[in-house]
Amino acid sequence: MFEEDPVDDLPAATLCHLVDGDDGAAGDGQPDGDDGAAGDGQPDGDDGAAGDETLLIHKKRGVGSDQWVGPGGKVEPGETVRECVVREVREEVGIDVLDPEKVGVFVYRSDDWDAVVHVFRATEYAGTPEETEEADPRWFPVDDLPLDEMWQTDREWLPHVLDGETFRGRFVYSDAEPQEVRIETGVAPSL
Ligand SMILES: CNc1ncnc2c1ncn2[C@@H]1O[C@H](COP(=O)(O)OP(=O)(O)OP(=O)(O)O)[C@@H](O)[C@H]1O
């Protein structure tokens, strides 16, 4: 899938999709939010009524600003992708992800930025997500994502990732519109 891309020469970036179920497994030992209020930094969930939720950020700046996206960012020199995703989630929303697992990878090409994006899924974290200069976090039900305000290609792979599947993809954008979309699911997310 990436034969045409000199992936070793592309900048690397990460994304984290934190999934919090209603089984009490995730979180920091505190009760999950129980008032159902959106944007309280707590997943709904310990009343058995809600399904899984995932943490998205409304990005205030940088690539993809003004959209909802998983927390993440660019890999720094000398850093592994796993170290990057842990650092970026801490910087952007103030929590520590404890069990990030790489579940996907995609090559992104556009008019002004190319990258290899490493996608992680996590279910365990410590702390409470908080708004920062970079990001406004909010929990969304996995079956009610704000897809109209996300990268268009997220809809191709994010439901698979939230379902625990792996994927590889290649997305070419021009004028903020996808021109080429290739995806394989159920494959090792190597690179
Ligand atoms: C179809 N294309 C895409 N779909 C979904 N997400 C995408 C993406 N292309 C880039 N991304 C993510 O966008 C962030 C950029 O990084 P960004 O936040 O600008 O970097 P970083 O936090 O290091 O910021 P500074 O450069 O220090 O400002 C980073 O998470 C990266 O994975």
The ligand as an SDF file (V2000), in Angstrom:
LIG
                    3D

 32 34  0  0  0  0  0  0  0  0999 V2000
   -6.4210   12.5130    6.7510 C   0  0  0  0  0  0  0  0  0  0  0  0
   -5.4620   13.1380    7.6080 N   0  0  0  0  0  0  0  0  0  0  0  0
   -5.5360   13.1400    8.9370 C   0  0  0  0  0  0  0  0  0  0  0  0
   -6.5630   12.5720    9.5770 N   0  0  0  0  0  0  0  0  0  0  0  0
   -6.6060   12.6070   10.9270 C   0  0  0  0  0  0  0  0  0  0  0  0
   -5.6600   13.1910   11.7070 N   0  0  0  0  0  0  0  0  0  0  0  0
   -4.6310   13.7420   11.0820 C   0  0  0  0  0  0  0  0  0  0  0  0
   -4.5060   13.7630    9.6970 C   0  0  0  0  0  0  0  0  0  0  0  0
   -3.3820   14.4140    9.3660 N   0  0  0  0  0  0  0  0  0  0  0  0
   -2.8060   14.7780   10.5120 C   0  0  0  0  0  0  0  0  0  0  0  0
   -3.5410   14.3690   11.5520 N   0  0  0  0  0  0  0  0  0  0  0  0
   -3.2030   14.5870   12.9420 C   0  0  0  0  0  0  0  0  0  0  0  0
   -3.0340   15.9550   13.1210 O   0  0  0  0  0  0  0  0  0  0  0  0
   -2.0900   16.1940   14.1220 C   0  0  0  0  0  0  0  0  0  0  0  0
   -1.0230   17.1110   13.5620 C   0  0  0  0  0  0  0  0  0  0  0  0
   -0.1670   17.4930   14.5260 O   0  0  0  0  0  0  0  0  0  0  0  0
   -0.2440   18.9110   15.2920 P   0  0  0  0  0  0  0  0  0  0  0  0
   -1.3030   18.8420   16.3000 O   0  0  0  0  0  0  0  0  0  0  0  0
   -0.2580   19.9970   14.3020 O   0  0  0  0  0  0  0  0  0  0  0  0
    1.1550   18.7800   15.9150 O   0  0  0  0  0  0  0  0  0  0  0  0
    1.6900   19.1820   17.3190 P   0  0  0  0  0  0  0  0  0  0  0  0
    0.7020   18.8850   18.4020 O   0  0  0  0  0  0  0  0  0  0  0  0
    3.0110   18.4870   17.4240 O   0  0  0  0  0  0  0  0  0  0  0  0
    1.7280   20.7100   17.1760 O   0  0  0  0  0  0  0  0  0  0  0  0
    2.7990   21.8150   16.9250 P   0  0  0  0  0  0  0  0  0  0  0  0
    3.3940   21.5440   15.5780 O   0  0  0  0  0  0  0  0  0  0  0  0
    3.7660   21.6650   18.0550 O   0  0  0  0  0  0  0  0  0  0  0  0
    1.9620   23.0540   16.9750 O   0  0  0  0  0  0  0  0  0  0  0  0
   -1.5060   14.8660   14.5080 C   0  0  0  0  0  0  0  0  0  0  0  0
   -2.1650   14.4040   15.6600 O   0  0  0  0  0  0  0  0  0  0  0  0
   -1.8660   14.0120   13.3440 C   0  0  0  0  0  0  0  0  0  0  0  0
   -1.9280   12.6910   13.6710 O   0  0  0  0  0  0  0  0  0  0  0  0
  1  2  1  0
  2  3  1  0
  3  4  1  0
  3  8  2  0
  4  5  2  0
  5  6  1  0
  6  7  2  0
  7  8  1  0
  7 11  1  0
  8  9  1  0
  9 10  2  0
 10 11  1  0
 11 12  1  0
 12 13  1  0
 12 31  1  0
 13 14  1  0
 14 15  1  0
 14 29  1  0
 15 16  1  0
 16 17  1  0
 17 18  2  0
 17 19  1  0
 17 20  1  0
 20 21  1  0
 21 22  2  0
 21 23  1  0
 21 24  1  0
 24 25  1  0
 25 26  2  0
 25 27  1  0
 25 28  1  0
 29 30  1  0
 29 31  1  0
 31 32  1  0
M  END
$$$$
